[in-house]
Amino acid sequence: MNKQFAIDVKEGLSKTPKSLSSKYFYDEKGSALFSEIMKLPEYYLTNAEFEIFQNKASEIIELLGLTSEKSFDLIELGAGDGYKTIELLKALDHCNFQYQYTPIDISAKALHQIEGNIQRQFPKKKISPKLGDYFHILHELKASPLPKVVLFLGSNIGNMENVEANSFLIHLSENLSKGDKIILGVDLKKSKDIVLPAYNDSQGVTSAFNLNLLSRINSELEANFNTDLFEHAPMYDEREGVAKSALKSIVNQEVEIKGLDMKVAFKKEEQIHTEISRKYDDSVIQKICLNTGLNLIGKVTDSQNYFADYIIGK
Ligand SMILES: C[S@@+](CC[C@H](N)C(=O)[O-])C[C@H]1O[C@@H](n2cnc3c(N)ncnc32)[C@H](O)[C@@H]1O
């Protein structure tokens, strides 16, 4: 049994309102569902960031201030399947940059996917994937004496509240050296009619992805959640720029989690909060960078101004 998962589920379902961490979406089935989400027409985030890496990689490389004489570590936090990163690797290889690529992910399935994808595109490239929680792995970054470029793409940081994102960047900065860089991919604030469908697609894949969290608790913690009695509940606050997803109980019910020796009562309409996806503009980015020792160097956006990759330096 994954001990931390057990501890976090117990804590999250014991408090009011109930919540579960979005990092637990990514078991084998969840990672496969997320790859499907990335291909959905409504999920504009992937295409927008892919377009940036495909068309503006040279602009990004320039902002990073890299030179091909000096090798560096390219470290990706929550790498997923590496679909967009591969575009950056192609551009770096094209300019003969020397680097060691280290994707970090909590999901073994995601790391297998990325290894396979990189192998297919670059048969000779050696990468050094790391399995684990990036919150716990950050301190290992310091071990290498090489300059670092840290990728944190896909608006993963949007899964954190601003205070948490600020602490995360402080922690990241403490493990970087002067001159190291971060590429922070974030979804930009925009209207509800564009954002909400990205979290509520017409084929129901996002709903299946959210409900899979309950199936994961069933299989890993011997629970008896009936996923037909919960529904995916997305919302978007346009003024705040925050999308949230929850799982809503559609009846009064009690669920038993044998592995945690607990029973959890749900009232009809009661929600388990599962994910926040914050949207950004320059002022929010400035706010989360406050007191981190990190400075904004530049920003690259897609043609529709939906998404931005900020280049941040220590
Ligand atoms: C939304 S996906 C994004 C993947 C990729 N960065 C992209 O932009 O397409 C999030 C990825 O981060 C991983 N992840 C989430 N929380 C994590 C954590 N705390 N530590 C390591 N990986 C994590 C997940 O397994 C998943 O592969």
PDBQT file of the ligand as one rigid body, heavy atoms in Angstrom, charges set to zero:
ROOT
HETATM    1  C1  LIG A 401      -1.220  17.758 -15.928  1.00  0.00    +0.000 C 
HETATM    2  S1  LIG A 401       0.027  16.572 -16.250  1.00  0.00    +0.000 S 
HETATM    3  C2  LIG A 401       1.113  17.561 -17.202  1.00  0.00    +0.000 C 
HETATM    4  C3  LIG A 401       2.193  16.816 -17.886  1.00  0.00    +0.000 C 
HETATM    5  C4  LIG A 401       3.201  17.689 -18.644  1.00  0.00    +0.000 C 
HETATM    6  N1  LIG A 401       3.959  18.544 -17.749  1.00  0.00    +0.000 N 
HETATM    7  C5  LIG A 401       2.521  18.521 -19.682  1.00  0.00    +0.000 C 
HETATM    8  O1  LIG A 401       2.613  19.738 -19.608  1.00  0.00    +0.000 OA
HETATM    9  O2  LIG A 401       1.896  17.952 -20.580  1.00  0.00    +0.000 OA
HETATM   10  C6  LIG A 401       0.766  16.464 -14.692  1.00  0.00    +0.000 C 
HETATM   11  C7  LIG A 401       1.924  15.476 -14.588  1.00  0.00    +0.000 C 
HETATM   12  O3  LIG A 401       2.607  15.760 -13.356  1.00  0.00    +0.000 OA
HETATM   13  C8  LIG A 401       2.757  14.578 -12.599  1.00  0.00    +0.000 C 
HETATM   14  N2  LIG A 401       2.692  14.983 -11.197  1.00  0.00    +0.000 N 
HETATM   15  C9  LIG A 401       1.629  15.557 -10.542  1.00  0.00    +0.000 A 
HETATM   16  N3  LIG A 401       1.967  15.847  -9.273  1.00  0.00    +0.000 NA
HETATM   17  C10 LIG A 401       3.273  15.447  -9.130  1.00  0.00    +0.000 A 
HETATM   18  C11 LIG A 401       4.202  15.495  -8.051  1.00  0.00    +0.000 A 
HETATM   19  N4  LIG A 401       3.859  15.996  -6.887  1.00  0.00    +0.000 N 
HETATM   20  N5  LIG A 401       5.444  14.997  -8.254  1.00  0.00    +0.000 NA
HETATM   21  C12 LIG A 401       5.821  14.478  -9.465  1.00  0.00    +0.000 A 
HETATM   22  N6  LIG A 401       4.977  14.416 -10.516  1.00  0.00    +0.000 NA
HETATM   23  C13 LIG A 401       3.723  14.895 -10.354  1.00  0.00    +0.000 A 
HETATM   24  C14 LIG A 401       1.629  13.672 -13.040  1.00  0.00    +0.000 C 
HETATM   25  O4  LIG A 401       1.919  12.306 -12.845  1.00  0.00    +0.000 OA
HETATM   26  C15 LIG A 401       1.476  14.037 -14.515  1.00  0.00    +0.000 C 
HETATM   27  O5  LIG A 401       2.279  13.239 -15.343  1.00  0.00    +0.000 OA
ENDROOT
TORSDOF 0
